[in-house]
Amino acid sequence: MEDTVLVTGCAGFIGSAVAEALLARGERVAGIDNFNAYYEPQLKRDRVARRIDPAYRVVEIDLADRSALSSLMQALRPVRIVHLAAQAGVRYSFENPHAYIDSNVAGFVNLLEAARTAGNVRHVVYASSSSVYGANTKQPFSIDDPVDRPISLYAATKRANELMAQVYAMQFGLRCTGLRYFTVYGPWGRPDMAPLKFARAIFEGRPIEIYGEGDMRRDFTYIDDIVDGTLRALDETSRFDPVPHRVYNLGNHRPEELLHFVEVLEREIGKPAKRVFKPMQAGDVRSTAADIDATIGDLGWKPTTNIDVGLGAMVTWLRAYYGYDGRPSRRAMA
Ligand SMILES: NC(=O)c1ccc[n+]([C@@H]2O[C@H](COP(=O)([O-])OP(=O)(O)OC[C@H]3O[C@@H](n4cnc5c(N)ncnc54)[C@H](O)[C@@H]3O)[C@@H](O)[C@H]2O)c1
């Protein structure tokens, strides 16, 4: 199985979409995930069940299980890895810090070590986050900006990943590419993030809590654009750097006012939102905007989906999946 691509976090929002895109272009894929209960495990199972394919193998494993990961890597011998498994979420990192250390710090080292010792891994593409820009005030955020002022443990673990990847690239020549994703949304999205949380509350007539008193801007980025950027990063093998490690922003570079985002949702759903304004929350930043010059230059990547189209697709999926259209829900266990 020389040509297997390993996708970690394959039951996650981005991982399931990346695995699907790789399979669609004829790649052989091995996916790993621990299907943890940070949010609805059933949604994770349903994402994986979308694609039954002889070229796709899914293994339930925890990244923190060093020896199981290492044995799996020896058995699969992947040449390329897309590492997306992590404990995500900014706010939850204040409640359960250890989950972030186990999955994002120990788990990341376990992955790099398993990749290094397996011997034939040529490229590790891994998820970083726009949250590494932390308390920076200069906008848009550029990959050349200093990123040493994180304001959540989540952000600190993502920055730690970039530093660890730098060491493995420098000391062992392991080629690594880090992708700083900016607020990803779309069908099969994450129920803990504002786009889905807001949409479900509007459908169900529940109030939505709008933080920062509504004065927030986010570089919302559509899932198909994120998948495209991730595959471009994976495919980019032409450059040669003395230390083969680069980091890119994958963001929409057109931040949206949060309140406009809510208006588009109301229009797509056909119901008004019950807005409840709240102050900023710990760990949140008021605005995120990506400078994507380097991403355009090196990967030829530019996002193409505006929020009207993207939220339209998300709402269509939500209607069917949760049964908001009056038909039976498509959730497997619902
Ligand atoms: N979605 C976003 O807006 C966004 C923004 C910035 C960065 N990211 C990063 O992108 C990656 C993918 O994010 P996502 O939105 O798909 O999140 P997600 O939570 O939907 O997916 C992560 C997956 O990893 C799995 N996982 C977590 N810990 C694991 C462990 N120890 N062992 C095995 N599997 C484990 C989870 O079960 C989940 O299915 C993450 O690294 C996240 O931090 C996402």
The ligand as an ORCA input file, in Angstrom:
! r2SCAN-3c Opt
* xyz 0 1
  N     -13.317     24.050     11.799
  C     -12.610     25.164     11.951
  O     -13.112     26.292     11.785
  C     -11.137     25.090     12.294
  C     -10.430     26.302     12.399
  C      -9.075     26.252     12.714
  C      -8.434     25.034     12.890
  N      -9.150     23.871     12.808
  C      -8.432     22.602     13.003
  O      -8.702     21.756     11.909
  C      -8.724     20.396     12.348
  C     -10.042     19.763     11.968
  O     -11.088     20.521     12.585
  P     -12.616     20.127     12.476
  O     -13.388     21.381     12.436
  O     -12.793     19.105     11.417
  O     -12.816     19.491     13.918
  P     -13.604     18.168     14.343
  O     -13.672     18.186     15.830
  O     -14.863     18.063     13.577
  O     -12.621     17.025     13.854
  C     -11.540     16.527     14.615
  C     -11.666     15.009     14.663
  O     -10.533     14.505     15.366
  C     -10.963     13.464     16.224
  N     -10.021     13.400     17.343
  C      -9.863     14.323     18.336
  N      -8.935     13.911     19.197
  C      -8.478     12.715     18.733
  C      -7.513     11.781     19.199
  N      -6.825     11.992     20.329
  N      -7.294     10.655     18.487
  C      -8.002     10.421     17.344
  N      -8.943     11.248     16.860
  C      -9.174     12.383     17.553
  C     -12.368     13.867     16.655
  O     -13.148     12.743     17.043
  C     -12.920     14.533     15.395
  O     -13.651     13.626     14.603
  C      -8.459     20.430     13.845
  O      -7.091     20.229     14.050
  C      -8.854     21.842     14.247
  O      -8.179     22.252     15.402
  C     -10.486     23.881     12.495
*
